[in-house]
Amino acid sequence: MQKPKKTINDVLWPFTSENFRVAWEEWLVYRRQRHLPNYVPAGLQRTLDGLARDAGGSEAVAIQIITQSIEKNWQGLFPLKNFKKPELNDQQREEYQRRYEQTASNHHFKPDPKTPPPAGKQRYDNRKIKDAVLAHASIWKQD
């Protein structure tokens, strides 16, 4: 039994405005011109999640990050210097939790129970993965 393949249509976009779409398209054109590899769906999702996290959930800052990377001829997206991420309120924290749960369910962290784990390896424990991600999220929220 094969897992369903993730496609670009399964990606959760952090921002949906026209300004962000234009900036993202500019980023993709820039990457093509530099002959960098295309994003695979899982990599695209991680990149977008990282961009939203580095931007502190602000679309304007995310666009600035994209612009900075193009201007400096960088291969990746990096946080702005001297940018302090804002504190998340309860609603934002709940949204982050919801997105995590939706993304985790799309990434099939649950192994097939019929297949034994390789020698010396343990199965994924979704509870541990969730705790680790939430612990990491609480660290960047405090910065």
N, C-alpha and C positions, 0 to 999 in steps of 0.2 A: 504494500500500500504506500503510495507516494504522497508526500505532503503537498498541499496546494502551493504553487509558486506565488510569491509576492510580486505584485506589479506596481508600477508607478501610480496607478489609480488607488492603491491601498495606502498611500502616503498621507499622513495627517499634516496639513500645512499649518504652521504656527500663526501666519497672518494671511489674510485673504484680499487685501486691498489691491487696487490697480498699481499703486506706487511700489508695493513690495514685489508684485509680479514682474513689473518692468525691471526692477533692480536685479531680481533673480535671473531673468532672461539675459540681462547684460552680463551677469556672472558666468552663466553657461556659455555664452558666446566667447567671452574672454578665455575660459578653460579650453574650448575647442581651438581657438587661435594659438594657444600655447601647446597644443597637442597633448593635453592631459586626458586621462581616461574619463569616460562617462561614468556617472554615478549609477551603481546598481541600486535597486529599491531599498534594501536594508541600509546601505551606506548613505543614501539620500536622506532617509528618515533620521539617522543618527546625526548627520550634518545639520539638518534643519532643527532638530531638538537642541543641539549644541549652540547653534546660532541664537535661538530664542533664549536659551539659558544665559549665554554670554551677554545678550542684549537686555537682560533683566525683564524680559517680557515686553519690551518697548519696540514697536515696529520702526520708529524713527531711528533708534540706535542700531537695529538690525540692518537697516539700509546704509547707515554710516559705516558699519563693519564691512559690508560688501564693497562699498565705495573705497574704503581704506585699502582693502586687499588688492583691488584692481590698480589703484594709484601707485601702490608700493610694489607692484608686480609680484605679489606673493602667490604661492600655489594653494594656500588654504585660507580659511576664515579665522581671524584671531580677534580677541576682545580689544576694545579701545583702551589706550593707556589712560590712567587717571579716571576711569569710569567706575563709580561705586554702584553696585547693583542695589536697587531699592528693596526694602523689606517686603516680603509677600504678606498680604492679608489672608484671612481665612478662606475667602472665596478663591483667590489665586492658588492657595495651597490645595484646596479641594479639586480645582481644575487640573493641577499638576498630577495629583493622585489619580484622577480619572484617566488622564492621558497615559500615565504609566500602565494602568491596568489594561487599557485598550491596546496599547503597543505590546505589552507582555503577552496578551492573548494572541495577538497576530504573529508573534515570533515563535510560537510553539515551544515554550520552555519545558512543557511536560513531555517526558520521554515515553516511548511505547513501553507499557508495562510487561509485554511479552518478551522484549529483547533484554537479555541480561547486560548489565554494564560491563565495559571492558575490564580486564584484570587490573586491580589496583585503583580503579576509578569508581567514584560514587555517582549516583543519579543526581540530576538537578533537584534541588529542593526549592520549589517556588516561593515558599515562605522566606527562606534565607535570601533568595534573589531580591524579593520585594523589600525586605528589611535593609539589605545593603544599598539598594537604590534610594530608599527613603532616607537612610542615614547620610548618603552622599548629598541628597537634595537639601537636607537640613544644614549641612556644612556650607554649601554655597549660598544659602539663604542668610546665614549669619555674617558672611563677609561684608 
